[in-house]
Amino acid sequence: MQQIRVGMVGYKFMGKAHSHAYRDIPMFFPGVVQPVMQAICGRDADGVSQAAKQFGWQDYVTDWKELIGRDDIDLIDINAPSDMHKEIALAAAKAGKHLLCEKPLALTLQDSREMLAAAEAAGVKHMVGFNYRFAPAVQLARKLIQEGRLGQIYHFRGWFLQDWIIDPEFPLVWRLQKDIAGSGSHGDLGAHIIDLAHFLVGDIEEVIGMSETFIKERPLPGSMSGLSAKGNQSDEKGPVTVDDATLFLAKFANGALGSFEATRFAAGHRCTNSFEINGSKGSLKFDFERMNELQVYFTEDDEDVQGFRRVLATDPAHAYAEAWWPPGHTIGFEHTFIHETVELLQAIREDRQPVPNFADGVKCQQVLEAVDLSIAERRWVRTEEL
Ligand SMILES: NC(=O)c1ccc[n+]([C@@H]2O[C@H](COP(=O)([O-])OP(=O)(O)OC[C@H]3O[C@@H](n4cnc5c(N)ncnc54)[C@H](O)[C@@H]3O)[C@@H](O)[C@H]2O)c1
């Protein structure tokens, strides 16, 4: 069995999710190329050595350049904040390593294009971490649309709502700083729904948006990890330089109309990543907080029993479900990363690019920037302008 030796950068929220994926693959997907958890990287020696032990990595380093210089590593998995993606990916591609990079692919469209070009020039496999595609219910939605069972698609309505920074005293974490995060809810949450729209409906041609930063300054952070943080004990504050919420309208190339909403100020919504799609023959509804379910409605059902019905996407008929538990025994957030990694490992074995890859990351970045431009210039922007 072929093996892929992995080097990972970052060991907190996404570092843990990806590490967990590598650990579970031998147990649940023994047929794919097997990952070897070679070394993990973080800047703090104590923190990263603890993570290496806890997550099951053979070794740890404190400088990502060292990871890339090692010839016992085939794949670099980038889970550092977004400002680090480009530099690490370019160096790793140059060293001939395959790439898995978290989303958003880069801080700007130009940077993301450079990353794609570097990966293509190096002839390596490249994947971007749009993990929500890999929920079996989302795969089912795609299958129904591809098979024409929804007919012509008229509407995509996507919303990704969270509330973890609604307290004005929540500290100024890196996700609220433009130079590190690129943008706020737009690039963090919006990127996921844009990618789902691309995956399910197709290319976006034109957009117009609006955004707001509700809390303009926040206390400086002490420690932070993922979506949690503590203040630094002083009264000092710093400016929030990203959007708290961004909404936009879109026209798809196939004539469908879209609306998108990404916010971290929707009280009560912890991780409401949802979409509704309406076609000439039916509709679909998905809510990540109930990720094992897809709501479906078909106009061809007999009139007396028409209505939305709940399909549990845990039967063997659904993508990836067979590898898990008996029907109805549900799966969770972490499984989306396992499926994503299985796709990457299968692609390496089959000598093809995985999907979604850096080209999908670039396409998403193009929409993100088209929306930013439309907000700055208060007009509709065609994505091909960028
Ligand atoms: N796919 C998803 O659902 C999802 C969810 C959360 C975050 N993300 C993305 O994943 C990336 C990481 O986010 P996170 O939530 O894991 O952040 P985090 O703050 O929890 O962890 C970041 C990690 O990067 C490390 N790091 C920072 N700078 C470094 C450097 N110069 N060298 C080595 N290590 C460095 C930190 O030590 C930490 O371990 C971001 O791009 C984010 O947008 C994706």
PDBQT file of the ligand as one rigid body, heavy atoms in Angstrom, charges set to zero:
ROOT
HETATM    1  N1  LIG A 401     -12.527  24.692   6.800  1.00  0.00    +0.000 N 
HETATM    2  C1  LIG A 401     -13.007  25.219   7.908  1.00  0.00    +0.000 C 
HETATM    3  O1  LIG A 401     -14.125  24.936   8.325  1.00  0.00    +0.000 OA
HETATM    4  C2  LIG A 401     -12.158  26.168   8.705  1.00  0.00    +0.000 A 
HETATM    5  C3  LIG A 401     -12.504  26.465  10.037  1.00  0.00    +0.000 A 
HETATM    6  C4  LIG A 401     -11.657  27.295  10.769  1.00  0.00    +0.000 A 
HETATM    7  C5  LIG A 401     -10.546  27.856  10.170  1.00  0.00    +0.000 A 
HETATM    8  N2  LIG A 401     -10.258  27.609   8.861  1.00  0.00    +0.000 N 
HETATM    9  C6  LIG A 401      -9.051  28.182   8.243  1.00  0.00    +0.000 C 
HETATM   10  O2  LIG A 401      -7.911  27.485   8.752  1.00  0.00    +0.000 OA
HETATM   11  C7  LIG A 401      -6.818  28.375   8.938  1.00  0.00    +0.000 C 
HETATM   12  C8  LIG A 401      -6.350  28.286  10.402  1.00  0.00    +0.000 C 
HETATM   13  O3  LIG A 401      -7.429  28.662  11.247  1.00  0.00    +0.000 OA
HETATM   14  P1  LIG A 401      -7.549  28.083  12.763  1.00  0.00    +0.000 P 
HETATM   15  O4  LIG A 401      -8.939  28.366  13.186  1.00  0.00    +0.000 OA
HETATM   16  O5  LIG A 401      -7.025  26.714  12.829  1.00  0.00    +0.000 OA
HETATM   17  O6  LIG A 401      -6.574  29.095  13.502  1.00  0.00    +0.000 OA
HETATM   18  P2  LIG A 401      -5.948  28.919  14.969  1.00  0.00    +0.000 P 
HETATM   19  O7  LIG A 401      -5.670  30.307  15.410  1.00  0.00    +0.000 OA
HETATM   20  O8  LIG A 401      -6.808  28.037  15.796  1.00  0.00    +0.000 OA
HETATM   21  O9  LIG A 401      -4.589  28.145  14.693  1.00  0.00    +0.000 OA
HETATM   22  C9  LIG A 401      -3.572  28.703  13.888  1.00  0.00    +0.000 C 
HETATM   23  C10 LIG A 401      -2.330  27.858  14.027  1.00  0.00    +0.000 C 
HETATM   24  O10 LIG A 401      -1.311  28.383  13.153  1.00  0.00    +0.000 OA
HETATM   25  C11 LIG A 401      -0.095  28.470  13.887  1.00  0.00    +0.000 C 
HETATM   26  N3  LIG A 401       0.753  29.504  13.258  1.00  0.00    +0.000 N 
HETATM   27  C12 LIG A 401       0.514  30.815  13.110  1.00  0.00    +0.000 A 
HETATM   28  N4  LIG A 401       1.548  31.409  12.492  1.00  0.00    +0.000 NA
HETATM   29  C13 LIG A 401       2.466  30.439  12.262  1.00  0.00    +0.000 A 
HETATM   30  C14 LIG A 401       3.745  30.422  11.678  1.00  0.00    +0.000 A 
HETATM   31  N5  LIG A 401       4.313  31.546  11.197  1.00  0.00    +0.000 N 
HETATM   32  N6  LIG A 401       4.431  29.242  11.625  1.00  0.00    +0.000 NA
HETATM   33  C15 LIG A 401       3.865  28.106  12.097  1.00  0.00    +0.000 A 
HETATM   34  N7  LIG A 401       2.648  28.066  12.673  1.00  0.00    +0.000 NA
HETATM   35  C16 LIG A 401       1.956  29.220  12.737  1.00  0.00    +0.000 A 
HETATM   36  C17 LIG A 401      -0.550  28.819  15.287  1.00  0.00    +0.000 C 
HETATM   37  O11 LIG A 401       0.457  28.523  16.224  1.00  0.00    +0.000 OA
HETATM   38  C18 LIG A 401      -1.757  27.859  15.436  1.00  0.00    +0.000 C 
HETATM   39  O12 LIG A 401      -1.325  26.580  15.779  1.00  0.00    +0.000 OA
HETATM   40  C19 LIG A 401      -7.311  29.745   8.524  1.00  0.00    +0.000 C 
HETATM   41  O13 LIG A 401      -6.909  30.007   7.207  1.00  0.00    +0.000 OA
HETATM   42  C20 LIG A 401      -8.825  29.644   8.601  1.00  0.00    +0.000 C 
HETATM   43  O14 LIG A 401      -9.491  30.507   7.695  1.00  0.00    +0.000 OA
HETATM   44  C21 LIG A 401     -11.026  26.760   8.132  1.00  0.00    +0.000 A 
ENDROOT
TORSDOF 0
